[in-house]
Every structure is written in C-alpha cells, then in structure tokens.
C-alpha cells in the first residue's frame, strides 16, 4: 500500500513539473545594440539638433538599417581627431559620418564599407572679399578641421598650395572654422563640398570658390576583424536601396545639396 502511495505521489509530482514546464515562456532575445560613431557637428550628414536629438542623412540611414535588422541604435559623438582611437577602444561599433576612405586606414587593418558618396574639397570665403581662386589666398589665413581629409591633403598632395598660405589654423569642428571666417580671424575655410554648400545656403555673405581641390569618397569604418558586421550593414543598406527607403530619405529638402553625389542612387 505504501509503495502505491509513493508511486502515485511521484506521478503527481511529474505531472506538476510537466505542467510548469509547458506553462513557461522563453524570455525574448535581447536586441543587439549598435553604436554609431558620428561627428555631431557635420551637417547635413550628422549633427546634434537644437532639440537635443541627433539628425542628418547618415544618422537617418543608420536608423533605417537598425530598424531593418531589428537592432537598437545608440549614437556616440566622437572627437573627430581621435575617431579611430575611440573606435579601437570600442566606444562605438563604427565611424559613420561623412568619413573619407583613406588607403592608410585600409593598410592599418580597418574594415571599410562600400563607398556611398563622391566628395571634393573646396574653399569657402566671404563673398565681398575679392577672393576668386585658391591662388588669391597666397599670404592669407586658412582654417581646416582637425583629423579631416582636408587637413591630410594640405599636409600631403596640396602641400605646395598650403605653403602659399601665411598660416593654417586647425579647429575642432567645421562650425568653429566658419565662426572664425565670419569673425574675420581667417580668410577662408578648407572644407568638404556638401558641408560648405549646406552652411553657405543658410548664411548670407559667404561663397564657395568654384574650384575642386581633392576628389574622395565616403564610407563607414569598422574595427579590424569586424568584416562580418560590415557585410551585414552593407547588405542592409542595399536592401534599403532596393525597397525605396534610401531614396525616400535622400529626397528630403535638407539633403538637396548631397543627393546628386550619392553613389547608390546615381552611381
């Protein structure tokens, strides 16, 4: 009799455990957090708005990529001069902010996405300053942002031109460069064309010298060893191009100055 009771109790316990197991639901998988490194003062590609939110073409495309892949997007404002140091330190998963693809980065082992934008460097001056070409800047002061391809060009391929300037002032951001120009502290700003066009369109009294001084392309930089992550992002971007999301972002009025040079739409 005792044996029967024990068997019955054991069977009851097994049934209870089975019912508990059946009632269990697995916890939802945690979303992957993707940290995008940007220059927060680089309109129209990336910027921190007056409302405290990040915006810009690159930011919108990255958000669409994360939505497509089911990731959560977090944005990290990098110090542009230290962007690769911060990438290596894993403060962000990529640098995606109108970043010029440089051979030196590839040689250092960084994984670079497919290029998405054709860019050139230009000089911005005061409209009434009588400066119509780079030759007119001989003996003048020119500002450039630290850590940019513009600074690299002035130290390398355009060193002969740079040697004609009386001084080159390096600033932490393009906005500071433009402030120096408007205040009369410098005579010109050496800057990426889309940034120049976006800024000049909103400001009276500034103009762009009609002279392209360096052809380059933008891409996204990932750490060495992150080829798979880069491939995921590249594939997602192409999916957004195919389904029309990319073009929908690009057609916004605020991106009118860059749309013609977007490779995935015009390449």
Wavefront OBJ file of the C-alpha trace (Angstrom):
o trace
v 0.000 0.000 0.000
v 2.793 2.387 0.939
v 4.523 1.626 -2.353
v 1.364 2.501 -4.299
v 1.055 5.814 -2.452
v 4.679 6.660 -3.219
v 4.190 5.853 -6.882
v 1.067 7.995 -7.005
v 2.898 10.891 -5.342
v 5.783 10.579 -7.766
v 3.405 10.536 -10.747
v 1.638 13.605 -9.415
v 4.969 15.397 -8.969
v 5.993 14.543 -12.538
v 2.681 15.884 -13.836
v 3.108 19.131 -11.897
v 6.633 19.580 -13.239
v 5.443 18.905 -16.798
v 2.634 21.431 -16.433
v 5.072 24.030 -15.092
v 7.437 23.384 -17.990
v 4.603 23.701 -20.514
v 3.499 26.980 -18.977
v 6.977 28.510 -19.192
v 7.656 31.047 -21.953
v 11.140 31.822 -23.110
v 12.357 35.352 -22.421
v 12.540 37.398 -25.609
v 16.034 37.614 -27.086
v 17.781 40.843 -26.183
v 18.094 43.310 -29.057
v 21.578 43.912 -30.408
v 22.705 47.451 -29.596
v 24.585 49.068 -32.478
v 26.653 52.122 -31.534
v 27.175 54.576 -34.377
v 30.131 56.953 -34.028
v 29.456 60.368 -35.585
v 30.766 63.893 -35.781
v 27.898 65.768 -34.086
v 28.792 68.965 -35.989
v 28.795 67.726 -39.576
v 25.524 68.717 -41.276
v 23.887 67.528 -43.448
v 25.356 64.070 -42.692
v 25.269 64.157 -38.890
v 24.552 66.732 -36.226
v 23.071 67.317 -32.798
v 19.902 69.349 -33.255
v 18.643 72.190 -31.104
v 16.051 69.772 -29.732
v 18.795 67.543 -28.333
v 18.229 64.800 -30.915
v 20.723 63.592 -33.494
v 19.883 64.020 -37.153
v 21.403 64.020 -40.619
v 21.472 61.786 -43.672
v 23.915 59.241 -42.263
v 22.007 59.088 -38.983
v 18.696 58.505 -40.767
v 20.154 55.759 -42.963
v 21.762 54.064 -39.958
v 18.462 54.182 -38.071
v 16.746 52.575 -41.070
v 19.462 49.886 -41.172
v 18.916 49.128 -37.478
v 15.145 49.007 -37.950
v 15.617 46.594 -40.859
v 17.946 44.323 -38.871
v 15.996 44.547 -35.612
v 18.817 46.328 -33.789
v 18.669 49.159 -31.281
v 20.614 52.244 -32.371
v 22.720 54.288 -29.981
v 24.729 57.286 -31.157
v 28.121 58.280 -29.836
v 29.616 61.682 -30.626
v 33.300 61.166 -31.373
v 36.166 63.612 -31.177
v 36.901 63.624 -34.912
v 40.654 63.875 -34.449
v 40.510 60.788 -32.180
v 37.776 58.868 -34.028
v 39.839 55.752 -34.796
v 41.264 55.636 -31.277
v 37.716 55.704 -29.917
v 36.641 53.046 -32.427
v 39.512 50.788 -31.330
v 38.558 51.401 -27.700
v 35.078 50.023 -28.539
v 33.324 53.247 -27.621
v 31.425 52.759 -30.873
v 30.938 49.945 -33.413
v 31.706 52.066 -36.455
v 32.522 55.589 -37.583
v 29.780 56.654 -39.980
v 29.718 60.383 -40.558
v 30.835 61.605 -43.970
v 34.143 59.830 -43.398
v 36.650 59.803 -46.238
v 38.014 56.411 -47.252
v 41.803 56.567 -46.948
v 44.316 53.958 -48.085
v 46.148 54.474 -44.790
v 43.086 53.214 -42.910
v 42.887 50.064 -45.032
v 46.611 49.485 -44.574
v 46.122 49.795 -40.804
v 43.582 46.961 -40.939
v 40.288 48.830 -40.626
v 37.342 47.270 -42.446
v 35.702 49.778 -44.778
v 32.217 49.574 -46.264
v 31.331 50.107 -49.891
v 31.718 53.812 -50.781
v 28.426 55.709 -50.818
v 29.294 59.324 -51.659
v 31.578 61.218 -54.074
v 33.122 64.249 -52.400
v 35.512 67.087 -53.200
v 37.239 69.711 -51.072
v 36.526 73.403 -51.586
v 37.371 76.781 -50.130
v 34.701 78.973 -48.523
v 35.372 82.727 -48.378
v 33.488 85.962 -47.743
v 31.517 86.972 -50.814
v 32.833 90.530 -50.767
v 36.459 89.596 -50.075
v 37.688 89.638 -53.673
v 38.964 86.046 -53.491
v 38.051 84.058 -56.606
v 40.602 81.216 -56.668
v 42.979 79.312 -54.440
v 45.822 81.400 -55.912
v 44.213 84.515 -54.400
v 44.780 83.028 -50.950
v 48.553 83.480 -51.109
v 49.564 85.186 -47.882
v 46.121 84.547 -46.343
v 44.993 82.516 -43.312
v 43.028 79.309 -43.937
v 41.113 77.219 -41.379
v 40.595 73.439 -41.534
v 39.119 70.881 -39.135
v 41.474 68.608 -37.228
v 41.546 64.980 -38.286
v 39.847 65.537 -41.641
v 40.906 64.548 -45.137
v 41.212 68.270 -45.820
v 43.947 68.567 -43.223
v 45.636 65.480 -44.711
v 45.508 66.981 -48.211
v 47.058 70.254 -47.070
v 49.881 68.270 -45.479
v 50.315 65.976 -48.499
v 49.051 66.316 -52.056
v 48.216 70.017 -51.643
v 51.292 70.924 -49.605
v 52.517 73.254 -52.377
v 49.246 75.200 -52.208
v 49.334 75.196 -48.410
v 52.852 76.639 -48.471
v 51.474 79.794 -50.112
v 49.159 80.496 -47.159
v 50.507 82.699 -44.384
v 49.051 80.313 -41.804
v 46.784 77.280 -41.431
v 44.526 77.305 -38.375
v 43.180 73.938 -37.187
v 39.833 73.839 -35.378
v 37.967 71.075 -33.570
v 34.890 71.433 -35.780
v 33.774 72.914 -39.084
v 31.362 75.167 -37.228
v 34.305 76.713 -35.386
v 36.115 77.148 -38.719
v 33.123 79.030 -40.150
v 32.797 81.141 -36.998
v 36.441 82.151 -37.387
v 35.790 83.093 -41.027
v 32.699 85.157 -40.245
v 34.544 86.900 -37.418
v 37.448 87.815 -39.690
v 40.054 85.710 -37.870
v 40.707 83.660 -41.031
v 40.280 84.383 -44.734
v 38.986 81.000 -45.899
v 37.826 77.573 -44.737
v 39.031 74.395 -46.464
v 36.081 72.039 -46.187
v 34.073 69.212 -47.769
v 31.763 70.457 -50.531
v 28.448 69.172 -49.051
v 29.193 70.771 -45.685
v 30.173 74.014 -47.406
v 27.044 74.022 -49.571
v 24.777 73.278 -46.613
v 26.302 76.054 -44.500
v 26.547 78.707 -47.222
v 22.905 78.113 -48.214
v 21.849 79.270 -44.743
v 24.289 82.169 -44.387
v 24.460 85.492 -46.209
v 27.838 86.886 -47.120
v 29.709 83.619 -47.763
v 30.524 81.921 -51.050
v 32.302 78.827 -52.353
v 35.267 79.291 -54.697
v 34.464 77.398 -57.895
v 37.461 75.085 -57.722
v 37.517 71.422 -56.642
v 40.723 70.614 -54.801
v 40.540 66.921 -53.977
v 38.338 64.022 -55.097
v 37.443 61.391 -52.494
v 34.684 59.036 -51.371
v 32.862 58.485 -48.102
v 32.493 55.103 -46.402
v 31.889 53.523 -42.993
v 34.844 52.363 -40.878
v 34.748 49.235 -38.709
v 37.409 47.698 -36.493
v 39.815 45.076 -37.789
v 38.067 41.719 -37.523
v 34.575 43.152 -37.965
v 34.206 42.177 -41.631
v 31.013 40.240 -40.864
v 29.420 43.237 -39.143
v 30.408 45.455 -42.064
v 28.892 42.960 -44.515
v 25.619 42.929 -42.523
v 25.377 46.713 -42.652
v 26.334 46.858 -46.346
v 23.678 44.249 -47.186
v 21.040 46.104 -45.165
v 21.852 49.387 -46.945
v 21.443 47.660 -50.305
v 18.101 46.253 -49.154
v 17.005 49.806 -48.274
v 18.116 50.973 -51.715
v 16.097 48.157 -53.321
v 12.903 48.800 -51.340
v 12.978 52.574 -51.842
v 13.666 53.583 -48.232
v 17.098 55.002 -49.097
v 15.699 57.206 -51.870
v 12.856 58.369 -49.598
v 15.389 59.625 -47.057
v 17.548 61.247 -49.741
v 14.655 63.165 -51.315
v 14.160 65.329 -48.214
v 14.753 69.020 -48.837
v 17.546 69.233 -46.268
v 19.600 66.776 -48.339
v 19.172 68.558 -51.672
v 22.843 69.569 -51.685
v 24.106 65.974 -51.471
v 21.591 63.846 -53.360
v 23.331 64.113 -56.757
v 26.555 62.648 -55.374
v 25.027 59.640 -53.614
v 26.550 56.636 -55.366
v 23.722 54.205 -54.606
v 21.261 56.487 -56.379
v 23.431 57.930 -59.120
v 26.387 55.563 -59.468
l 1 2 3 4 5 6 7 8 9 10 11 12 13 14 15 16 17 18 19 20 21 22 23 24 25 26 27 28 29 30 31 32 33 34 35 36 37 38 39 40 41 42 43 44 45 46 47 48 49 50 51 52 53 54 55 56 57 58 59 60 61 62 63 64 65 66 67 68 69 70 71 72 73 74 75 76 77 78 79 80 81 82 83 84 85 86 87 88 89 90 91 92 93 94 95 96 97 98 99 100 101 102 103 104 105 106 107 108 109 110 111 112 113 114 115 116 117 118 119 120 121 122 123 124 125 126 127 128 129 130 131 132 133 134 135 136 137 138 139 140 141 142 143 144 145 146 147 148 149 150 151 152 153 154 155 156 157 158 159 160 161 162 163 164 165 166 167 168 169 170 171 172 173 174 175 176 177 178 179 180 181 182 183 184 185 186 187 188 189 190 191 192 193 194 195 196 197 198 199 200 201 202 203 204 205 206 207 208 209 210 211 212 213 214 215 216 217 218 219 220 221 222 223 224 225 226 227 228 229 230 231 232 233 234 235 236 237 238 239 240 241 242 243 244 245 246 247 248 249 250 251 252 253 254 255 256 257 258 259 260 261 262 263 264 265 266 267
